[in-house]
Amino acid sequence: MNILIVYAHPESTSFTAALKDTALRTLAAAGYKVEVSDLYGEGFNPVAGRHDFVTVLDPQRFHYQSEQLHASKMAGFSTELAREQARLMRAELLLFVFPLWWGGLPAILKGWFDRVCAYGVAYADGMRFDGGFFVGRRAVLGIVTGGTPERFSAGNTYGEIGDVLYPVRRCMLEYLGFEVIEPFVAYAAPRVDDAAREDYLRRWEARLREIAADSSWHQRLRAQSGDAAANRKPDEGSAWSLQR
């Protein structure tokens, strides 16, 4: 099985890095093929633009999705994006490991979605959710917060973590067809003691082993592989025709 870890933190001694390192070590030791996209370490550029492409559809007006669709047909993405898209397309299990900043993804990770999950590569009109390109595959979030479990509870300061993460789960991952596993959250990691952090890492390791080895999921993955391939048939239509 192919696994991709998309990791977003600038500090190699952070607890977020410890989650990434634990995931890599655990899954590789279990015999899976694991790749890591270290967005800060690789200097990933989160800003979309014409630099994403070596092809040009319309030199007069830049419409991002139309250029993405054209590039998907012409092998027209930059080297950086082509590499990341190849990693994404190989992955049957996708892990995102990041700190929760301002109630959401770090900008560099949001930019990864914007640029890598391109129209024509990761989705198309009418090919979403159960009809998405990635049906059968799984995604899981490994998150570090500064806030405590109490603050991320119903009726409290930030609300439930599921509500906080709803746009990522529903409008990004499920939109692409992924089966999204309940997130693993290391609450208040900067505030707890070493024993609590070690417990987080043990539970993260056990959770990953369980997710990756789930035989019922492997059956669904095989059963839906044909559907996923059919959903990825080339889209000959244009992106949105209305100007934005």
Secondary structure, 3 states (H helix, E strand, C coil): CEEEEEECCCCCCCHHHHHHHHHHHHHHHCCCEEEEEECCCCCCCCCCCHHHECCCCCCCCCCHHHHHHHHHHHCCECHHHHHHHHHHHHCCEEEEEEECECCECCHHHHHHHHHHCCECCCEECCECHHHCCCCCCEEEEEEECCCCCCCCCCCCCCCCHHHHCHHHHHHHHHHHCCEECCCEEECCCCCCCHHHHHHHHHHHHHHHHHHHCCHHHHHHHHHCHHHHHHHCCCCCCCCCCCCC
